[in-house]
Amino acid sequence: MSQLAGGLTPKQKEMLERIIKLSTDSSAVALSEMTDKAIFLQSPRLDIVALESVVGITGGAEVTAVSVFLMFGGEINGNILLVFPGDSAFKLIDIVMHEDRGGIQELDEMGISVLGEVGNLVSAYFLSTLSDYTGLDLRPSSPMVAEDMVGAIISSAVMTLERAPEEILYIETEIADETSKIEGYLMLFTDEDSLGSLLRAIEAR
């Protein structure tokens, strides 16, 4: 049984909400400048969740999704995974590319570039803010974009780790402009000891 099975403490949750608010605000400013339109980001829910429940939370193992995957290193190692189930990724590309809703129907080279840039911004600002608050050195890799079933996406993220985690940090993410809203899921995968160290560093702030 994991030592984190009880979930986040009130202080950990409060500090994480603050970190996420700062990082999503920074990401929104950067995306607004990149697209020359108002982009809004928020994260209505975050928690520590069991790895075995992640597939169900994100729509089910056989639901098709598009993911943006980054590894990070430094004082702790792990992965950041941003998942857009169903047609959410195509809606996001529509927003960024100023296309009419439903204009993008498949993931082409331009779409991959757009999602990679969005995922890179969101993940990099999250890790940077997390690093500032914890004092831990966290350095992201370049993003990789893939379209696959949710079960395969989650399995691939776990397989890159030396030890499979029992829990992950799970953050619901909403990206919107003035007319559309896209739901996604930001997840941090790392081993139990590293996740515990990260949460203790947050609580000690």
VMD Tcl script that draws the C-alpha trace (Angstrom):
set ca {
  {0.00 0.00 0.00}
  {1.37 3.37 -0.96}
  {2.19 5.97 1.64}
  {0.29 8.48 -0.52}
  {-2.97 6.53 -0.63}
  {-4.67 9.11 1.57}
  {-4.31 11.72 -1.17}
  {-3.08 15.28 -0.78}
  {-2.96 17.05 2.56}
  {-4.88 20.36 2.72}
  {-1.64 22.35 2.55}
  {-0.25 20.30 -0.36}
  {-3.48 20.83 -2.27}
  {-3.53 24.56 -1.49}
  {0.07 25.00 -2.62}
  {-0.44 22.89 -5.75}
  {-3.53 24.93 -6.65}
  {-1.41 28.07 -6.31}
  {1.39 26.59 -8.44}
  {-1.07 25.47 -11.12}
  {-2.84 28.84 -11.14}
  {0.45 30.66 -11.70}
  {1.59 28.24 -14.39}
  {-1.74 28.23 -16.27}
  {-1.87 32.03 -16.17}
  {1.63 32.18 -17.69}
  {0.68 29.57 -20.29}
  {-2.47 31.51 -21.21}
  {-0.48 34.71 -21.75}
  {2.03 32.87 -23.96}
  {-0.69 31.13 -25.98}
  {-2.62 34.40 -26.39}
  {0.51 36.06 -27.76}
  {1.21 33.10 -30.03}
  {-2.32 33.04 -31.49}
  {-3.07 36.76 -31.32}
  {-6.37 36.00 -29.53}
  {-7.54 35.62 -25.95}
  {-6.82 32.12 -24.63}
  {-7.91 31.04 -21.15}
  {-6.62 28.15 -19.06}
  {-7.88 26.76 -15.79}
  {-7.58 23.55 -13.79}
  {-10.81 22.81 -11.89}
  {-9.62 19.58 -10.29}
  {-6.36 18.09 -9.06}
  {-5.51 15.15 -6.85}
  {-3.33 12.12 -6.32}
  {-5.10 9.23 -8.05}
  {-4.35 5.52 -8.34}
  {-2.60 4.61 -11.58}
  {-5.18 1.88 -12.21}
  {-7.99 4.47 -12.24}
  {-6.39 6.86 -14.74}
  {-7.61 5.09 -17.87}
  {-11.21 5.24 -16.67}
  {-10.96 8.89 -15.66}
  {-9.68 9.87 -19.10}
  {-12.47 8.14 -21.00}
  {-11.64 4.43 -21.14}
  {-8.86 2.25 -22.52}
  {-10.19 2.09 -26.08}
  {-11.04 5.77 -26.50}
  {-8.84 7.42 -29.10}
  {-6.84 10.37 -27.79}
  {-3.94 12.60 -28.72}
  {-1.15 12.99 -26.19}
  {1.79 15.32 -25.70}
  {4.57 13.57 -23.79}
  {7.63 15.12 -22.15}
  {10.25 13.55 -19.94}
  {11.89 15.58 -17.20}
  {15.10 15.13 -15.26}
  {17.13 16.87 -12.62}
  {16.82 16.11 -8.93}
  {13.89 13.81 -9.67}
  {12.95 12.07 -12.93}
  {9.58 11.43 -14.48}
  {7.15 12.19 -17.27}
  {4.54 14.81 -18.00}
  {1.61 13.63 -20.10}
  {-1.04 15.93 -21.53}
  {-3.98 13.93 -22.93}
  {-6.80 15.21 -25.17}
  {-9.46 12.49 -25.60}
  {-11.82 12.19 -28.54}
  {-11.86 15.22 -30.84}
  {-10.57 17.64 -28.18}
  {-7.16 17.86 -29.83}
  {-8.72 18.83 -33.17}
  {-10.81 21.53 -31.48}
  {-7.64 22.89 -29.89}
  {-5.91 23.02 -33.25}
  {-8.95 24.87 -34.63}
  {-8.56 27.50 -31.90}
  {-4.84 27.97 -32.37}
  {-5.03 27.97 -36.19}
  {-8.10 30.29 -36.30}
  {-10.06 27.60 -38.14}
  {-13.85 27.29 -38.04}
  {-15.02 24.78 -35.45}
  {-14.75 21.33 -36.98}
  {-12.33 22.53 -39.63}
  {-9.60 20.13 -38.50}
  {-10.57 16.47 -38.78}
  {-7.24 14.64 -38.69}
  {-3.80 15.01 -37.16}
  {-1.39 16.20 -39.84}
  {2.14 17.60 -39.59}
  {0.90 21.12 -38.83}
  {-1.45 19.81 -36.14}
  {1.38 17.85 -34.53}
  {3.49 21.02 -34.48}
  {0.65 23.04 -32.91}
  {-0.08 20.48 -30.20}
  {3.62 20.04 -29.49}
  {3.98 23.77 -28.95}
  {0.89 23.97 -26.73}
  {1.98 20.95 -24.70}
  {5.49 22.31 -24.41}
  {4.25 25.66 -23.10}
  {1.80 24.19 -20.59}
  {4.22 21.55 -19.31}
  {7.29 23.80 -19.22}
  {5.49 26.53 -17.27}
  {4.12 23.92 -14.86}
  {7.57 22.41 -14.23}
  {9.21 25.83 -13.99}
  {6.69 27.05 -11.40}
  {6.93 23.75 -9.54}
  {10.71 24.10 -9.50}
  {10.50 27.67 -8.20}
  {8.23 26.63 -5.33}
  {10.07 23.47 -4.31}
  {13.66 24.44 -5.03}
  {14.05 21.23 -7.03}
  {15.86 21.28 -10.36}
  {13.36 20.01 -12.98}
  {14.33 20.12 -16.67}
  {11.89 19.08 -19.44}
  {12.73 17.32 -22.70}
  {11.30 18.18 -26.10}
  {7.64 17.17 -26.57}
  {6.45 14.12 -28.49}
  {2.93 14.00 -29.94}
  {1.06 10.73 -30.56}
  {-2.44 9.61 -31.48}
  {-3.49 6.28 -29.96}
  {-5.95 4.66 -27.59}
  {-5.89 5.96 -24.01}
  {-4.81 2.60 -22.61}
  {-1.78 2.47 -24.90}
  {-0.87 6.11 -24.16}
  {-0.89 5.54 -20.39}
  {1.04 2.27 -20.73}
  {3.72 3.96 -22.82}
  {4.16 6.72 -20.22}
  {4.59 4.12 -17.44}
  {7.00 1.92 -19.43}
  {9.58 4.71 -19.67}
  {9.98 4.71 -15.87}
  {12.30 2.37 -13.99}
  {9.57 1.73 -11.40}
  {5.87 1.91 -12.16}
  {4.08 4.35 -9.83}
  {1.07 3.36 -7.75}
  {-0.29 6.93 -7.92}
  {0.15 9.94 -10.14}
  {-0.58 13.63 -9.83}
  {-3.67 14.21 -11.97}
  {-4.85 17.67 -13.08}
  {-7.94 18.38 -15.17}
  {-7.17 21.19 -17.61}
  {-9.49 23.42 -19.63}
  {-8.21 25.48 -22.57}
  {-10.67 27.93 -24.12}
  {-11.13 30.97 -26.28}
  {-14.23 33.18 -26.32}
  {-16.39 30.56 -28.05}
  {-14.98 27.08 -27.35}
  {-13.67 25.07 -24.41}
  {-11.44 21.99 -24.63}
  {-10.92 19.54 -21.80}
  {-7.62 17.80 -21.29}
  {-5.71 15.96 -18.58}
  {-2.25 16.85 -17.32}
  {-0.51 14.01 -15.47}
  {2.81 13.72 -13.70}
  {4.31 10.22 -13.63}
  {7.20 9.51 -11.30}
  {8.13 6.83 -8.78}
  {6.64 6.82 -5.29}
  {9.76 8.10 -3.52}
  {10.15 11.00 -5.96}
  {6.47 11.93 -5.73}
  {6.70 11.84 -1.94}
  {9.80 14.07 -2.03}
  {8.04 16.50 -4.33}
  {4.97 16.74 -2.12}
  {7.07 17.18 1.03}
  {9.00 19.98 -0.65}
  {5.71 21.65 -1.56}
  {4.40 21.33 2.00}
  {7.64 22.71 3.46}
  {7.28 25.91 1.44}
}
mol new
graphics top color blue
foreach p $ca { graphics top sphere $p radius 0.5 }
foreach p [lrange $ca 0 end-1] q [lrange $ca 1 end] { graphics top cylinder $p $q radius 0.2 }
display resetview
